[in-house]
Amino acid sequence: GNNNILTSYNIINKNIFWKVDLSKFLSKKEIIIESYVTSNNILIFFDTGKIVELNKLNGEILFKQDLNLKDTNLVTASGNYFILNQSNGKASFYKQ
C-alpha cells in the first residue's frame, strides 16, 4: 500500500470519514512525529520539518509548508508557537 495516504476513521465501527493522498508532498520515508488539533483543523508535523494542516471534518488540505528541518524529533506547543527540536540540538520556532 501507499504510506502517504492519511485516513480518518471511526475507531468504534471502522467507517472511514475521509482519505487524503499526500504523495505529491511527502516521500515514503517521512514519518509523523506530532499532531495537534486546533479548533476545526489538524496540524501534522513530520521528521523532515514538513507541516500539513487539514480540515479535520473533511480532510481538505488547507496549508502545506516545508521548513526543511532534517531530523526533527520533537514538537512542543507553547502559546501560539510550536517548537521544533532537531536531533542535532537546534530548535526552531513556528508561529501558528
N, C-alpha and C positions, 0 to 999 in steps of 0.2 A: 504494500500500500504506500500511499504518499504521506510522508511525515509532516508535510506542510498544510494539511487540512485541519483546521481548527473546528471542532464540533461542540455545540452546546446541546445538552440533552437533559431530560428529566431523570434524576437518579432513581426515582421510585419505579417508573414504568418503562424507562429506557427510550421513550419517544424523543425524537430529535426535534429541537426547536429551530436550529439553523446550522449551516456549514459555511465556512469561508475558506477559500484557497489562497494561501499566502506564498505560493511557489515563486511568483514573479518578484517578491521582495526578499525572501529568505532562501538560504542554501539548506541542504538536507542536514548539515551538521550543527546548525544553530539550535540552541536549547533555551527554553523559557527558564528564567531564574526567579522572576517575581511577577505577580499580577495584582492590581489594585482595582477595586470597584469604586467609581466616583459617580454619584447620582445615577444617571442612566447609561453610563459608559464603563468600559473595562480598559484599563491600561496594561499592556503586556510588555515586559522588559526581557530582552534576550541577552545572552552572554557576549554578543558582539557589539552591544551598545545600541542595537536597533530597538525602536519603540513603535508599537502599534496601538492605536486607540480604536475600539469598536463600540458600536451601539449594542448594549447587552441584550436588547429585546429582539433585534433582527439580524445582528451580525454584520451590519454595514460598516465598512472601513471608513472611519472619519478622518484619520490622520496617520501618517507614517513618517518616521524620521530615522535617519541613520547617523548616530553620534560618533560612529567609528571608534568605539572604545573596546579594544580587544580584551578578552579575558575578564569581562565584568563578572563578578562572582557574588555581589550582594547589592541589593537596592533597598533603601530605607526611606520612609516618608517623614518629613518634618515640616509642618505647616503647609505652605504652598509649594514646597520644594521636594524633589526626590534626590537622594544622594546615591550616586552610582560608584561603587568601590571596585577597583580592579585588583587582580592578584599581584600586580607589581607595587601595590601600596598607594597608587594615585586615587584620588576621589574627585568626582565631577558633580556639579550641582545642576539640576534641570528644573526650571520653573514650570509649574503646572499651568 
